[in-house]
Each structure stands twice: as structure tokens, then as C-alpha cells.
Amino acid sequence: MNKNFACIALLYGGLLLSACRKNGEADKETLQKANTTHSPAVTILAFATDKLITTASENNYLHWDVQGASKLYLSPEPGDVSGLDTIAIHPDISTVYTLTATDEKGNISTATTTADVLQDTGKEASYPIMFVTQVPMQTDQAARLSAFANHMTGVDQVPRGGDLMLRYQDGKLRNLTREAGLGMTGFQGNQAIAVREPAIHWNGKKAVFSMLTGAPQNAGEPVKGHWQIYEISGLEPNQKAQVRKLPFQDENYNNVSPLYGEQHGNDDAIIFTSDRPHNGNAHLYPQLDEYEATPTISGIWKLYLASGQLQLLNHTPSGAFNPILDSFGRLLFTRWDHLQQDQLADRDRDAQNNGFTLPFNSFNYADDGVNAHKLVSRFEQFPESRVGGDSPYGKVNGFRSNFFTIWQINQDGSGEETLNHLGQHELAPGYIMPNFSDDPHLKVHTTDKLAANAFAIRREGGLFHLREDPRKPGTYYATHAREAASYTTNHLVRLTASPDMNPEKIIITPVTATSANDILEGGRYRNPLPLSDGRLLASHTTEKLPPAEGLGLQDLRLRFLQKNNKTGLYAAGEALTTGIQKTVSWWSGNVRKEYKGTLWELEAVEVRPHRRAVRAPSALEAPERAVLAEAGVSEADLRAWLQKNELALIVTRDQTSRDRADMQQPYNLQVPGGVKTISQQQPDAKIYPISYFQIFAADLLRAYADRPGRRALATPVSMDKRYQQTGKYAPAGAVKIAADGSTAAFVPAGRALTWQSTDAAGNAIVRERNWITFQRGEMRVCASCHGVNSLNQAGLPTPANKPQALKELLGLWKTLPK
């Protein structure tokens, strides 16, 4: 993409790392894609590509700036680059380059950076299609095709009897699970199965999928068993399918949506989602979502098959769904953003105030320990109330959130942000509730001229079932659906979001016909799959209306979609199969149920080899590295200390700087006695003082008398005052905002966090209402908050100051025993 000036914004938990390039070239002072460790004797100050992204075999350049080195080595190829500071490269796929610097005493410094490559293969090869069948169901409430809580195991939520299928190019079908001795026809009892979400290995010769085994053998028996991950091989026409259960899984939890991650030695790592409690403590099970306190997926996990080591990549209080690895090595997934106060507790408060019996008997625990005592309180501090309230700065509008959108992380769990920093301003143009209702300068609509996208993603739903186009990496297809009463069917959309795309330029394009009233004359779709031969496949039903509860969907079948050259839209065409028939019956409590007819066809994938994509985690930029150097602190030593203490470091350069599009939160901000940033468009708007940066953790404290499990509440993090700039009168969980607007804090890793800026008395000013998970040893830098896509509210680019707060924090850190 040719741009005179591109600002690539990476949101790190409300914190933003921006990399700006002029005329397609790297600015070494502001762009550091290197992941650097060093000893003070030899230092790699900069290591970056000349262009953010190239096409296959297009020339690019690597630049570096190294101090104190006698020898430099670059891999992969050309090897020894001593005496050079630039070299031409022309990778045909996205490639991680590593620069190793060695001084005369043998001290070593290494840095890595990713050269992203956008490929258009032009190949029109066809491959076999793997998919699953599912006995139709009549409920979309916490069921197999629901937007959330689709990991539940009840026989009505996921009727048994489906199989893993393989269709070859000539139309021949194989029932892989039956071939491997799994599953059954007729009555579904102990040997019954349900299957879901296959993902193909990089070599194209095997796949992982989730399978649920067993069903009640007799009337009234409880449902047992959990979704577990299996691997299947023997996919060639002359082979027999073989299935093995992957080792080291905990059979007490549901493990779904598996895929192959990067390789460790000769063994694969499996990435998947699970409802396992984020810390493994069984008394917290199940984690309950922030909507209706329904059991939810707790996060994204990685299982190392060689050692059995389990790593939490992402803690999600309301769930993460359908992860994929794209061609750039990014782990993309749909995340449910529902960070709001508990509506069930609201109903209890209303009942109590009106003298009625409490419907849910919600209450808080003192902590998330197994022996924690119950509190009378059902207090919640963050975010603001769902119905509004008062503050010293005027009336606060009620806040409610219900949005499913695409997020990204690295394969080690670091670098969490929305895809390309896309937020509601870019995805859902239109009405957005401002923070304070008494401030006329806060806007109730997005600024339409800033974002190119005009197609609004619905806020009571969002984007599901993401798939990347194998012919056009960086182009993605998704289902745009409601969050309920839809079986996540609706119309399909497309967007281009390769790593170089500024979110202000990204456009959502309808792929199939849309309708404002949800009546789709051509039927409804889900699970889009762009194919290597240029065709588009999707699950389709002729149902026009969102299905009524208890009725289900008819003829949900995989079909090739045909493009209308006049409208540019696609519609259902030829079916992938002639229809797979089955007769099954099962016990649902004391009721015997039966289904006879055509099975649903879902979650198709191509059985094709593809290149394993990796990506180098981003490192500290020049301003923060300069602070470490001036403080005499080794980045490697600091990271090691963070890892040992299960902490991450988060830094913001200027809390008063915010993206120009966000006019719903206060934007004329000042640190008392320090920096002030005033809107270019609204210079006379009210100026709000910010003194503290308050951080909250998703602690599982909320419980209900009528159900097991815990719901997350935003609770101030516990600050160790030995190494935090908390200030004498700081609110709980807060650090002081320095005079230059910067903040720096050590925060817990492996736990979803959120935050707000407050005045000196702890009154909330700006609330950043997204959960973000940090990894042990991670250092995340935000230049502005809300992060800047191109310019901030004052018309200025990303701040590049050396954060004063980081300097002060490092001074405290150096006094600690190590």
C-alpha cells in the first residue's frame, strides 16, 4: 500500500505503541520492531525493516544501529554482516530476522524483527474439504451454534450424532470418525460423539478437532464428559483414518477451537480455548460471563505437547472464540467485550429497594481464595453504573457494552490489541454514549470524516468465524451476526487488515445481501471459507428470518457461493454434498427425543499444506530504551525480574494525549502543574484534571445463590509500594501521573486488567473499558491513551517524550533486592 505517511497503531491494553513511517521508510527513532535483549557492554539500539510490508520477492531493507560490537551476524542468511548497517532482503513469506552482536569480550546482544510479506499466489489449486456434521438443535441459548457459551455439553445444547467428514475434489465423501471406530447411528448412548472445529496441520497431512463423547444411556441420567482435543491422520485416499486424544489435557474442563501453533523442537504446540479457571483453581469453576452470568470460556491457552506445559495466553472474562493464525503470524480471535456492571446484581438491588425477594441473591466474596468469606455487599467500582449516576464533574451516563470484534495477540500471548487497533469509532460509526451528560462538548456521534468505513457493525453482536483468504493474505471474511436468536447466522462481510493498514482506512464490505430488518431473502450464512482456487464456501440456510426459539434452522448446508457481477454480492449456489442423512435418538432427561433427516454441515477447512507463520514480538521503542540506558538498567535483567515475579511493565508517555476521533470521553486534559493537551477543534471545551492512573484486575469475586461459579469484578490491583509511584493519597491500585503526562507501573501478568485516569481525589475522568492480559516479562508502551491512529486531539502526532514516570520507577526498582 503506497502512503506518504502511515501511522501504525498497536493498542496494548488501552496503551498504544505507534510506529510512524514517512514515504514508506522506517523512522529509526520511533519505529523499533526489534525484540531486544542485551548486556550493557554491547547494545543494539535499532533493528527494523525499511518497509512495513512488501509483496512476495519485492526488495526490502534491514537497518540497524549497534554500539560496542566487533562482530555482527544476521540470520536467516547472509550470516556475517560485520561493518554493515543496512542489507537488502527479498523474502517470499513473512520472515523473522535475528541480528546477533558480539563484542571483543564475548558479550552478546540479540534483536529480532519481522519482515511482513503480502502474497497473492495466483494459484488455482483445489484441495479436499474437511467439515463437521451436527444433528440439528432447537435452541440458541448457550448451545453449540450460539455466539457465546457454545462449549456447553447438554444433549439439547449439542445433540450427539455428528461426525468429522472429508470431501475430495471429485465429490467422494469419507466419514472419518466412523472410519476410526468412533460414533454411532440410531440411539445415542455411551459411544455417542459430537465434533467441532477442525484445523489442519501445516503439512496438510493431519488435523486437530474437538470431540465430545458419551450421552445418557438411560432416562434421567446426568450428562457427563467434556469437550477434549483429538488429532486425526490418514487423510490420503488410500489411508485409513486414525484418531488419538492429545495428551496432558485436563478432563474436567472443556477444550475447544484447537489449532496448531509454532513448533518447539520436533513437537507442535496446540493453541485452544478452554473454560478452565485462569489460575487452575477448581473452586472458581465455571467462570461466569459479564452478561447473564452464564458459564463462559475463560481464555486462550497453549499446550506444549512434548512437556505438557500449559500456558494461559489470554484471560477473557466473557470469552474468546474461533482463534486462527493468519499468514503474518498473528493469533486472531473474536472476543466478547462486555465490560459492564452486573445486570443481575442490578435486579437484586431493584428488588431489595422495592421490598421484593431477590431474584439472584448475588453477593461478593472477600477474595478469590478457596476459603474466602462471603460479604453482605454486592459493591462494584468499575466501570460506571449501567443506569448512570453523579460525580463532581456532572451527571455520568449509564454504560452498557455488548460487542464481538476481532482481537490479536502474538503466539506467546503478548501484544494484545484489537485487530489493527480497530475500535468502535472505525467499526460502528454512529451513536456512541458520551461519558458525562452535562458536558455539551462531548459528542454523541462518531466523527464520520475520520474513518473510511461507513458500514456499521452492530453493537449487540459483531464479527464471528474469521477466515483469511489464502490467495490474498491480509484479507479476511467473517459472519456479521446478532449475539442471540441467530445461531450466529446472518450475512457475510470482508475486510482488509494486513499489518500495515491504518484503522482509519479499513473498510467493511458486505459479501452477501444485507437487510436492516434482518429479513434476508437469499437466506442466512455462517462459517465463510475462501478457497485456494478463488471460490467461496459457506454454511447456508434458506431461512429468511432469525430463527424463533424452539424451531431451529432448516437445511443448514455447505454451499459454494456465486457472485452476481452486477451487484458484486454473492449468493448460495451448488451444495458441497448431496445431503448427509441420519436417524438418531437420545434421552433428554426423562424424554426420549428423535431426529431423522439431513444433518447440518459446519466449519469447513481446506486440507492443504501451508507455511508456518511466525512473528517477532515488538520491543521497547527508542524513548524507553534511552531511559533504561540513562538509568543503567539492563533490559534483559529487568525482564528476568519481571518473569520471576510474574509481572509485566506498562508505560504510557502522555495520558493527556488521546486519538482525535474519541470525543465521547473528556479530551481536554491536564496534569495539575504539568502537561496539558487541548483539542484543536474544541479549544474552549472543559479542561479536566488527571492525577492518577488506576488499574483494576478481573478478580472472580461475584457469586449467586442459584448457580455455581464466579463472575469477574474489576477490583483495584494490589500495589507493592516499594516499587510503585503510588503517591501518599493515591486511590487503591493507582500510580501517579508524572508532570509530563507519563505513567509506569508493574502489574500482574496472566490476569485481565483494565484502568481509568482520575483526579487527585480519585474521581474517575477517563475510563478505558477493555480487558487486556499481559504476559510475564512483557514490557508494553503506550504513547497515548486512547491510542493515536494518525493525530491526537491537538492535531499532533504520537508523543515521543522519554517518560519521566519510567525513570522514577526504575530508580525505585534499583533499590530492591534482586
Disulfide bonds with the S-S distance in Angstrom:
none
